[in-house]
Amino acid sequence: MTRAGFPRRRAPEPDDSALVDHLLAARDRERQQLAGRLHDGPQQTTTALRLLADSARHALDQGDVEHARSAIERVEQLALEAADQLRQLTASLDPVVLERRGPMQALAALPGALGREHGIQARFTGPTELPGDASHRNEIVYAIAREFAVDAVERGATAVAIALDLSGGLRLQIEAEGCDPAAGGTALILARRAREIGAGLTIDGSGDAARLVLTAPAP
């Protein structure tokens, strides 16, 4: 038994066929989620903008200036809403976040993204800066954290706590409450990514909680 009563289970060795199946399923799932968010957000907003513009044009043709002014004001409001929806959607895409903020800043911002996208409680503790010569390692650390956290949320997690400790190396711990401890195919991806940077990885859990611990030496 490990600290806090979690039974330890080593991350499994990846099997290539299982890895491919998991990647394909994850890609399809992310496409469906992205399509749904685009449809429910910006697409519906832009449809409303077109209808309001038609209404304003018709009002002007009829000489109803007040109605036209009201429609135009609503167009302005919806345009701002659409811009905000697209900003949030863009910020959730990994390449953009990493390019603008860097991996450690993206890691610190991950709880906010989880809260906005999934409505869960999430928090981050730890530093947000690491030496620049460890940029590749930092990107892998962020990718592992995001994959585990998102998978936990999809399995029903209601709270996620991310903690980063840089004393004597790197230690990343993520605890997810309210989900099955088994990480399924995600563990295959995480194990391979951890080995890429020479890091140790354990995934364990108990009851309705899951935990990941990643440890790596100083660069």
C-alpha positions as a Markdown table, in Angstrom:
| # | Residue | x | y | z |
|---|---|---|---|---|
| 1 | Met | 0.0 | 0.0 | 0.0 |
| 2 | Thr | 1.2 | 3.5 | -0.7 |
| 3 | Arg | 0.7 | 6.7 | 1.2 |
| 4 | Ala | -3.0 | 7.7 | 1.6 |
| 5 | Gly | -4.1 | 4.1 | 1.2 |
| 6 | Phe | -3.6 | 3.9 | -2.6 |
| 7 | Pro | -2.5 | 0.4 | -3.8 |
| 8 | Arg | 0.4 | 0.8 | -6.2 |
| 9 | Arg | 0.1 | -0.4 | -9.7 |
| 10 | Arg | 3.0 | 0.1 | -12.2 |
| 11 | Ala | 2.2 | 1.6 | -15.5 |
| 12 | Pro | 1.8 | -1.2 | -18.1 |
| 13 | Glu | 4.2 | -1.8 | -20.9 |
| 14 | Pro | 2.7 | -0.4 | -24.1 |
| 15 | Asp | 1.4 | -2.8 | -26.7 |
| 16 | Asp | 1.6 | -1.2 | -30.2 |
| 17 | Ser | -1.7 | -2.5 | -31.4 |
| 18 | Ala | -3.5 | -1.4 | -28.3 |
| 19 | Leu | -1.7 | 1.9 | -28.5 |
| 20 | Val | -2.9 | 2.5 | -32.1 |
| 21 | Asp | -6.5 | 1.5 | -31.2 |
| 22 | His | -6.5 | 4.0 | -28.3 |
| 23 | Leu | -5.1 | 6.8 | -30.4 |
| 24 | Leu | -7.7 | 6.3 | -33.1 |
| 25 | Ala | -10.5 | 6.2 | -30.6 |
| 26 | Ala | -9.2 | 9.3 | -28.8 |
| 27 | Arg | -8.9 | 11.2 | -32.1 |
| 28 | Asp | -12.4 | 10.3 | -33.1 |
| 29 | Arg | -13.7 | 11.3 | -29.7 |
| 30 | Glu | -11.9 | 14.7 | -29.8 |
| 31 | Arg | -13.3 | 15.4 | -33.3 |
| 32 | Gln | -16.8 | 14.7 | -32.1 |
| 33 | Gln | -16.4 | 16.9 | -29.1 |
| 34 | Leu | -14.9 | 19.7 | -31.2 |
| 35 | Ala | -17.7 | 19.5 | -33.7 |
| 36 | Gly | -20.3 | 19.6 | -30.9 |
| 37 | Arg | -18.7 | 22.7 | -29.3 |
| 38 | Leu | -18.5 | 24.5 | -32.7 |
| 39 | His | -22.1 | 23.7 | -33.4 |
| 40 | Asp | -23.5 | 24.7 | -30.0 |
| 41 | Gly | -21.3 | 27.8 | -29.7 |
| 42 | Pro | -20.0 | 29.9 | -32.6 |
| 43 | Gln | -22.1 | 28.3 | -35.3 |
| 44 | Gln | -25.4 | 29.0 | -33.6 |
| 45 | Thr | -24.2 | 32.5 | -32.7 |
| 46 | Thr | -23.3 | 33.3 | -36.3 |
| 47 | Thr | -26.7 | 32.1 | -37.5 |
| 48 | Ala | -28.3 | 34.5 | -35.0 |
| 49 | Leu | -26.1 | 37.3 | -36.3 |
| 50 | Arg | -27.3 | 36.7 | -39.9 |
| 51 | Leu | -31.0 | 36.7 | -38.8 |
| 52 | Leu | -30.5 | 39.9 | -36.9 |
| 53 | Ala | -28.7 | 41.5 | -39.8 |
| 54 | Asp | -31.6 | 40.6 | -42.1 |
| 55 | Ser | -34.0 | 42.0 | -39.5 |
| 56 | Ala | -32.1 | 45.3 | -39.3 |
| 57 | Arg | -32.0 | 45.6 | -43.1 |
| 58 | His | -35.8 | 45.0 | -43.3 |
| 59 | Ala | -36.4 | 47.6 | -40.6 |
| 60 | Leu | -34.3 | 50.2 | -42.5 |
| 61 | Asp | -36.2 | 49.4 | -45.7 |
| 62 | Gln | -39.5 | 50.1 | -43.8 |
| 63 | Gly | -38.1 | 53.2 | -42.2 |
| 64 | Asp | -38.2 | 51.7 | -38.7 |
| 65 | Val | -35.0 | 53.3 | -37.4 |
| 66 | Glu | -35.6 | 52.3 | -33.7 |
| 67 | His | -36.0 | 48.6 | -34.6 |
| 68 | Ala | -33.0 | 48.7 | -36.8 |
| 69 | Arg | -30.9 | 50.3 | -34.1 |
| 70 | Ser | -32.0 | 47.7 | -31.6 |
| 71 | Ala | -31.1 | 44.9 | -34.0 |
| 72 | Ile | -27.7 | 46.4 | -34.7 |
| 73 | Glu | -27.0 | 46.7 | -30.9 |
| 74 | Arg | -27.8 | 43.0 | -30.5 |
| 75 | Val | -25.5 | 42.2 | -33.4 |
| 76 | Glu | -22.7 | 43.9 | -31.6 |
| 77 | Gln | -23.4 | 41.9 | -28.4 |
| 78 | Leu | -23.5 | 38.6 | -30.3 |
| 79 | Ala | -20.3 | 39.4 | -32.2 |
| 80 | Leu | -18.5 | 39.8 | -28.8 |
| 81 | Glu | -20.0 | 36.6 | -27.6 |
| 82 | Ala | -18.9 | 34.7 | -30.7 |
| 83 | Ala | -15.3 | 36.2 | -30.3 |
| 84 | Asp | -15.2 | 35.0 | -26.7 |
| 85 | Gln | -16.5 | 31.5 | -27.7 |
| 86 | Leu | -13.8 | 31.2 | -30.3 |
| 87 | Arg | -11.1 | 32.5 | -28.0 |
| 88 | Gln | -12.0 | 29.8 | -25.4 |
| 89 | Leu | -12.1 | 27.1 | -28.0 |
| 90 | Thr | -8.8 | 28.1 | -29.5 |
| 91 | Ala | -7.2 | 28.3 | -26.0 |
| 92 | Ser | -8.1 | 24.7 | -25.4 |
| 93 | Leu | -6.1 | 23.4 | -28.4 |
| 94 | Asp | -2.6 | 22.3 | -27.3 |
| 95 | Pro | -0.4 | 23.8 | -30.0 |
| 96 | Val | -1.8 | 27.3 | -29.5 |
| 97 | Val | -1.5 | 27.1 | -25.7 |
| 98 | Leu | 2.1 | 25.8 | -25.8 |
| 99 | Glu | 3.1 | 28.4 | -28.4 |
| 100 | Arg | 1.7 | 31.4 | -26.5 |
| 101 | Arg | 2.3 | 30.4 | -22.9 |
| 102 | Gly | 4.9 | 27.6 | -22.8 |
| 103 | Pro | 4.3 | 24.1 | -21.4 |
| 104 | Met | 4.7 | 25.0 | -17.7 |
| 105 | Gln | 2.4 | 28.0 | -18.0 |
| 106 | Ala | 0.0 | 25.8 | -19.9 |
| 107 | Leu | 0.2 | 23.3 | -17.0 |
| 108 | Ala | -0.7 | 25.9 | -14.5 |
| 109 | Ala | -3.6 | 27.0 | -16.7 |
| 110 | Leu | -4.9 | 23.5 | -17.2 |
| 111 | Pro | -7.3 | 23.5 | -14.2 |
| 112 | Gly | -8.9 | 26.7 | -15.5 |
| 113 | Ala | -9.5 | 25.0 | -18.9 |
| 114 | Leu | -10.9 | 21.9 | -17.2 |
| 115 | Gly | -13.3 | 24.1 | -15.2 |
| 116 | Arg | -14.5 | 26.0 | -18.2 |
| 117 | Glu | -14.9 | 23.0 | -20.5 |
| 118 | His | -16.2 | 20.4 | -18.0 |
| 119 | Gly | -17.5 | 22.4 | -15.1 |
| 120 | Ile | -15.4 | 20.6 | -12.5 |
| 121 | Gln | -13.4 | 21.8 | -9.5 |
| 122 | Ala | -9.7 | 21.9 | -10.4 |
| 123 | Arg | -6.6 | 23.5 | -8.9 |
| 124 | Phe | -2.8 | 23.7 | -9.5 |
| 125 | Thr | 0.0 | 24.2 | -7.0 |
| 126 | Gly | 3.6 | 24.7 | -7.7 |
| 127 | Pro | 6.0 | 26.9 | -9.9 |
| 128 | Thr | 5.2 | 27.9 | -13.4 |
| 129 | Glu | 8.7 | 28.4 | -14.7 |
| 130 | Leu | 11.4 | 25.8 | -15.6 |
| 131 | Pro | 14.8 | 26.2 | -17.3 |
| 132 | Gly | 14.5 | 26.7 | -21.0 |
| 133 | Asp | 17.0 | 23.9 | -21.8 |
| 134 | Ala | 14.3 | 21.4 | -20.6 |
| 135 | Ser | 11.7 | 22.6 | -23.0 |
| 136 | His | 11.1 | 19.2 | -24.6 |
| 137 | Arg | 10.8 | 17.5 | -21.2 |
| 138 | Asn | 8.4 | 20.2 | -20.1 |
| 139 | Glu | 6.2 | 19.6 | -23.2 |
| 140 | Ile | 6.0 | 15.9 | -22.4 |
| 141 | Val | 5.2 | 16.6 | -18.7 |
| 142 | Tyr | 2.3 | 18.9 | -19.8 |
| 143 | Ala | 1.1 | 16.3 | -22.3 |
| 144 | Ile | 1.0 | 13.6 | -19.6 |
| 145 | Ala | -0.8 | 15.8 | -17.2 |
| 146 | Arg | -3.4 | 16.9 | -19.7 |
| 147 | Glu | -4.0 | 13.3 | -21.0 |
| 148 | Phe | -4.5 | 11.9 | -17.5 |
| 149 | Ala | -6.7 | 14.8 | -16.3 |
| 150 | Val | -9.0 | 14.8 | -19.4 |
| 151 | Asp | -9.3 | 11.0 | -19.3 |
| 152 | Ala | -10.2 | 11.2 | -15.6 |
| 153 | Val | -12.9 | 13.8 | -16.3 |
| 154 | Glu | -14.3 | 11.7 | -19.1 |
| 155 | Arg | -14.6 | 8.8 | -16.7 |
| 156 | Gly | -16.6 | 10.9 | -14.3 |
| 157 | Ala | -14.1 | 12.8 | -12.1 |
| 158 | Thr | -15.6 | 15.8 | -10.3 |
| 159 | Ala | -12.4 | 17.3 | -9.0 |
| 160 | Val | -8.8 | 17.3 | -10.1 |
| 161 | Ala | -5.7 | 18.5 | -8.1 |
| 162 | Ile | -2.4 | 19.0 | -9.9 |
| 163 | Ala | 0.8 | 19.5 | -7.9 |
| 164 | Leu | 4.3 | 20.2 | -9.2 |
| 165 | Asp | 7.4 | 20.0 | -7.1 |
| 166 | Leu | 10.9 | 20.9 | -8.4 |
| 167 | Ser | 13.0 | 20.3 | -5.3 |
| 168 | Gly | 15.7 | 17.8 | -6.2 |
| 169 | Gly | 14.3 | 17.0 | -9.6 |
| 170 | Leu | 10.7 | 17.0 | -10.9 |
| 171 | Arg | 7.7 | 15.4 | -9.3 |
| 172 | Leu | 4.2 | 15.8 | -10.8 |
| 173 | Gln | 1.2 | 14.4 | -8.9 |
| 174 | Ile | -2.4 | 14.5 | -10.1 |
| 175 | Glu | -5.3 | 13.3 | -8.0 |
| 176 | Ala | -8.8 | 12.9 | -9.5 |
| 177 | Glu | -11.9 | 12.3 | -7.4 |
| 178 | Gly | -15.1 | 10.7 | -8.5 |
| 179 | Cys | -13.8 | 8.4 | -11.2 |
| 180 | Asp | -12.8 | 4.8 | -11.7 |
| 181 | Pro | -9.1 | 4.3 | -10.8 |
| 182 | Ala | -8.3 | 2.4 | -14.0 |
| 183 | Ala | -6.8 | 4.6 | -16.7 |
| 184 | Gly | -7.4 | 2.0 | -19.5 |
| 185 | Gly | -5.7 | 2.7 | -22.8 |
| 186 | Thr | -4.6 | 6.1 | -21.6 |
| 187 | Ala | -2.0 | 4.4 | -19.4 |
| 188 | Leu | -0.3 | 3.0 | -22.5 |
| 189 | Ile | 0.2 | 6.5 | -23.9 |
| 190 | Leu | 1.4 | 7.9 | -20.6 |
| 191 | Ala | 3.9 | 5.1 | -20.0 |
| 192 | Arg | 5.5 | 5.6 | -23.4 |
| 193 | Arg | 5.7 | 9.3 | -23.0 |
| 194 | Ala | 7.3 | 9.0 | -19.6 |
| 195 | Arg | 10.0 | 6.6 | -20.9 |
| 196 | Glu | 10.8 | 9.2 | -23.6 |
| 197 | Ile | 12.1 | 11.6 | -21.0 |
| 198 | Gly | 13.5 | 8.9 | -18.6 |
| 199 | Ala | 10.8 | 9.5 | -16.0 |
| 200 | Gly | 9.3 | 7.1 | -13.5 |
| 201 | Leu | 5.5 | 6.8 | -13.7 |
| 202 | Thr | 2.9 | 5.2 | -11.4 |
| 203 | Ile | -0.8 | 5.1 | -11.7 |
| 204 | Asp | -2.8 | 3.9 | -8.8 |
| 205 | Gly | -6.2 | 4.4 | -7.2 |
| 206 | Ser | -8.8 | 3.4 | -4.6 |
| 207 | Gly | -12.6 | 3.5 | -4.7 |
| 208 | Asp | -13.6 | 6.5 | -6.7 |
| 209 | Ala | -10.2 | 8.1 | -7.0 |
| 210 | Ala | -7.3 | 7.9 | -9.3 |
| 211 | Arg | -3.7 | 9.2 | -8.9 |
| 212 | Leu | -0.7 | 9.7 | -11.1 |
| 213 | Val | 2.8 | 10.3 | -10.0 |
| 214 | Leu | 5.6 | 11.3 | -12.4 |
| 215 | Thr | 9.2 | 11.7 | -11.3 |
| 216 | Ala | 12.1 | 12.8 | -13.3 |
| 217 | Pro | 15.7 | 13.9 | -12.5 |
| 218 | Ala | 16.8 | 17.5 | -12.9 |
| 219 | Pro | 17.8 | 18.3 | -16.5 |
